[in-house]
Amino acid sequence: MGPLEILKEGNQRYVCRILNPSKNNLKQSAEVVCKDKPFAAVVTCFDSPVSPETIFDCGTSDLIVVQVAGNLINDGNLVRLEYAVQNFDISLIVMVGHDQCRIVQAALKGEKFLSYLPGLVKGLEPAIEAVQEKSVDAVSKMHTRLTTEDILGFSEVFREKVDNKSLQIIAGFYCSDTGRIEWLD
């Protein structure tokens, strides 16, 4: 079973509340310290309501998790992802947007009180401009799609591995009402 299938099955277990009891516990955390072998990297917004390990029913060291405001990839996050792909043989990167994203909501409302917001708004502008429906979820989904496409332009490592089919970069969208990941094309 490949990494994407593992994540899809894990999300289905999460949605159905049939979680693997051997995952996400302190005993496992202590056991995996020396056996660190993640199979996928997940990029998610820092205000996402649930951790990727939980929504994919994965163990402590199964995933490389990068959490960043608004899923805006910067150089530091790109380096972490490249390192994971090159040194852990990660063959899947999943960009996960989520509903009710507060960063997207603030950008759409034009809130000015946050000192970091202008940079985030600039990063979200392509998604805001690309959607007709200016809802938080529509912009968040579009931004997740665009970031998934853009990440190839940021990294020669990713382009090479995607071209030779040893890396897949995909987009997903977390729905807090259902717990389900909607896989975006």
C-alpha positions as CSV (number, residue, x, y, z in Angstrom):
1,M,0.0,0.0,0.0
2,G,1.4,3.4,-1.0
3,P,1.6,6.5,1.2
4,L,-1.5,8.2,-0.2
5,E,-3.6,5.0,0.3
6,I,-2.3,4.8,3.9
7,L,-3.4,8.5,4.5
8,K,-6.8,7.9,2.9
9,E,-7.5,4.8,5.0
10,G,-6.3,6.6,8.1
11,N,-8.7,9.5,7.4
12,Q,-11.5,7.1,6.9
13,R,-10.8,5.5,10.3
14,Y,-10.7,9.0,11.9
15,V,-14.1,9.9,10.3
16,C,-15.6,6.7,11.5
17,R,-13.9,7.0,14.9
18,I,-12.3,3.6,14.5
19,L,-8.8,4.7,15.4
20,N,-5.8,2.4,15.6
21,P,-5.0,2.1,19.4
22,S,-1.3,1.7,18.7
23,K,-1.0,5.2,17.2
24,N,-0.6,8.6,18.9
25,N,0.4,7.5,22.4
26,L,3.3,8.2,24.7
27,K,4.5,4.6,24.7
28,Q,4.9,4.7,20.9
29,S,6.7,8.1,21.2
30,A,9.3,6.6,23.3
31,E,9.7,3.5,21.1
32,V,10.1,5.5,17.8
33,V,12.9,7.8,18.9
34,C,15.5,5.6,17.2
35,K,13.3,4.3,14.4
36,D,12.3,7.6,12.8
37,K,11.0,6.6,9.3
38,P,8.3,8.9,8.1
39,F,6.5,8.0,4.9
40,A,4.9,11.3,4.0
41,A,5.2,15.1,4.6
42,V,2.1,17.1,5.4
43,V,1.9,20.9,5.2
44,T,-0.9,22.4,7.1
45,C,-2.0,25.8,8.4
46,F,-0.9,26.5,12.0
47,D,-4.5,27.2,13.0
48,S,-5.8,24.0,11.6
49,P,-8.3,22.5,14.2
50,V,-6.8,19.0,14.3
51,S,-3.2,17.7,13.8
52,P,-2.3,15.7,10.7
53,E,-1.3,12.7,12.9
54,T,-4.9,12.7,14.2
55,I,-6.8,13.2,11.0
56,F,-4.7,10.5,9.2
57,D,-4.6,8.2,12.2
58,C,-0.8,8.1,12.0
59,G,1.8,7.5,14.7
60,T,4.2,10.0,16.2
61,S,7.0,9.6,13.6
62,D,5.0,8.5,10.5
63,L,4.7,12.1,9.1
64,I,6.9,15.1,8.7
65,V,4.6,17.9,9.7
66,V,5.1,21.5,8.6
67,Q,2.7,24.0,10.1
68,V,2.7,27.5,8.7
69,A,0.4,30.5,8.7
70,G,-2.0,30.3,5.8
71,N,0.0,27.4,4.2
72,L,2.3,30.1,2.8
73,I,5.6,28.2,2.0
74,N,8.7,30.2,2.9
75,D,12.4,29.3,2.5
76,G,12.6,27.7,5.9
77,N,9.7,25.4,5.3
78,L,10.9,24.6,1.8
79,V,14.3,23.5,3.3
80,R,12.5,21.2,5.8
81,L,10.4,19.6,3.0
82,E,13.5,19.2,0.7
83,Y,15.4,17.6,3.6
84,A,12.6,15.2,4.2
85,V,12.3,14.2,0.6
86,Q,16.1,13.7,0.2
87,N,16.9,12.1,3.6
88,F,13.8,10.2,4.5
89,D,12.9,9.1,1.0
90,I,9.5,10.8,1.4
91,S,7.5,10.1,-1.8
92,L,4.4,12.1,-0.9
93,I,3.8,15.7,0.1
94,V,0.3,16.7,1.0
95,M,-0.8,20.3,1.3
96,V,-3.8,20.4,3.6
97,G,-6.0,23.5,3.7
98,H,-9.0,23.7,6.1
99,D,-12.4,25.2,6.5
100,Q,-12.9,28.4,8.5
101,C,-9.3,29.4,8.2
102,R,-8.8,32.5,10.3
103,I,-5.9,33.8,8.2
104,V,-8.0,33.7,5.0
105,Q,-10.9,35.2,6.9
106,A,-8.7,38.1,8.1
107,A,-7.4,38.6,4.6
108,L,-10.9,38.7,3.1
109,K,-12.1,41.2,5.8
110,G,-9.0,43.4,5.2
111,E,-8.1,43.3,8.9
112,K,-5.2,45.7,9.6
113,F,-4.5,45.1,13.3
114,L,-2.1,42.2,12.7
115,S,1.4,43.3,11.9
116,Y,2.1,40.2,9.9
117,L,-1.1,40.3,7.9
118,P,0.0,42.4,4.9
119,G,2.6,39.7,3.9
120,L,0.0,37.0,4.3
121,V,-2.6,38.8,2.3
122,K,-0.1,39.3,-0.5
123,G,0.6,35.6,-0.5
124,L,-3.2,34.9,-0.6
125,E,-3.9,37.4,-3.4
126,P,-3.6,34.9,-6.3
127,A,-6.3,32.6,-4.7
128,I,-8.5,35.5,-3.8
129,E,-8.4,36.8,-7.4
130,A,-8.9,33.3,-8.9
131,V,-12.2,32.5,-7.2
132,Q,-15.6,34.1,-8.0
133,E,-17.1,33.2,-4.7
134,K,-15.1,35.2,-2.1
135,S,-15.9,32.8,0.8
136,V,-13.3,31.7,3.3
137,D,-13.5,28.0,2.2
138,A,-13.4,28.8,-1.6
139,V,-10.3,30.9,-1.2
140,S,-8.7,28.4,1.1
141,K,-9.3,25.5,-1.3
142,M,-7.9,27.6,-4.2
143,H,-4.9,28.7,-2.2
144,T,-4.2,25.0,-1.3
145,R,-4.4,24.0,-5.0
146,L,-2.2,26.9,-6.1
147,T,0.4,26.3,-3.4
148,T,0.6,22.7,-4.4
149,E,1.3,23.7,-8.0
150,D,3.7,26.5,-7.0
151,I,5.9,24.4,-4.8
152,L,7.3,22.8,-7.9
153,G,8.6,26.2,-9.1
154,F,10.4,26.6,-5.8
155,S,12.4,23.5,-5.8
156,E,14.6,21.7,-8.4
157,V,14.6,18.7,-6.1
158,F,10.8,18.4,-6.2
159,R,10.6,19.0,-10.0
160,E,13.2,16.2,-10.6
161,K,11.5,13.7,-8.3
162,V,8.0,14.5,-9.7
163,D,9.3,14.1,-13.2
164,N,10.8,10.7,-12.5
165,K,7.6,9.8,-10.6
166,S,9.4,9.2,-7.2
167,L,7.4,12.1,-5.6
168,Q,3.8,13.1,-5.6
169,I,2.6,16.5,-4.4
170,I,-1.2,16.7,-3.8
171,A,-3.8,18.9,-2.2
172,G,-6.4,18.1,0.4
173,F,-9.0,20.1,2.3
174,Y,-10.0,19.3,5.9
175,C,-13.7,19.7,6.8
176,S,-14.1,20.2,10.5
177,D,-17.8,19.2,10.5
178,T,-17.1,15.7,9.1
179,G,-13.4,15.2,9.8
180,R,-13.1,14.1,6.1
181,I,-10.3,15.2,3.8
182,E,-11.5,16.2,0.4
183,W,-8.8,15.5,-2.1
184,L,-8.5,18.4,-4.6
185,D,-7.6,17.9,-8.2
